[in-house]
Amino acid sequence: MAFIDYIEYDDASPELKKLYEQYSGPSNTPANVVRIAGPNPPVLDAHIAFFRAIMMGESPLTRGQREMIATFVSGINNCHY
């Protein structure tokens, strides 16, 4: 669970509900790391764009290598994501 308050889907504004639907599965519940930016929808959009650029953009590293680095750093930081 995030230590930063986030807005539940049912309590979200129409704009935020649309973003939640765009960035989540059938439950309309995106990961906490996405939901913490929910109170500021432009930040949420920028967060997703940043993530996609890092993880899926052009790079000499494969997607798998980038995922491995992210997993390793999360472990160092005691983050369960």
N, C-alpha and C positions, 0 to 999 in steps of 0.2 A: 504494500500500500504506500502511496506517495505521502511524504511529509508535508507537502504543499496542498492546500485545499483545491479541489477541482469541482467542476459543475457536472452533476449527473445529467444524463441524456434527457430525462423527463423535465428537468428544471432549466434546460438550455434555451436560449433564444432561437428563433427560426434560423438565423445565420449560423449559429454554432451547431444546431442539429444537423444542418446540411453538411458541415465539415465533419462532424462525428460520423455521419453516414458514409461520407467519402473515404474516411480514413479508418474504417473498422469493418468487421465482418457482419454477419446477419444479426448479431445482438445489438448493433449500434453502440458498442462499448469499446472504444479504442484503448490501447494500452495506457497505463497511468502516465508514462513518459510523454504521451501525446496530450492527455487530458489536462496536465498541469498548465498548458498554454491556453486552455479554453477560455479563461476570462478575457483574453485579448486575441480575438480571431485572426487579426493580421499577423500576430506573432506566431500563432499556430500554423498558418500557411507558410510563413518564412521558415519555421522549424522543419516542416516536412520537406520543403524545397532544399534546405541545407542538407538534411539527412540523405535525400535522394541523390544530390550532387556528390556527396562523399561516398556513398555505398554503391551507386549505380552509374556514376559518371565515368568519363574516360579516365583511365589510370593504368600505370604499368602493373598494378596489383590486380589479381583476379577478385571476383566477388567473394569467393571462399576465403582468400587471404585477408580481405578487409573484415569479414565476419570474425575470423580467428583473432585478429588484432582487437576488435571491439570486445570480444568475449574475454580475452586476456586482461584488457584494461578494466573491464567491469569487475573481474575477479580481484584484481589489485585493490580496487576501490570498495570491495565488499558490497557490490551492487548485484542484486539477483536477476537483473534484466539480461 
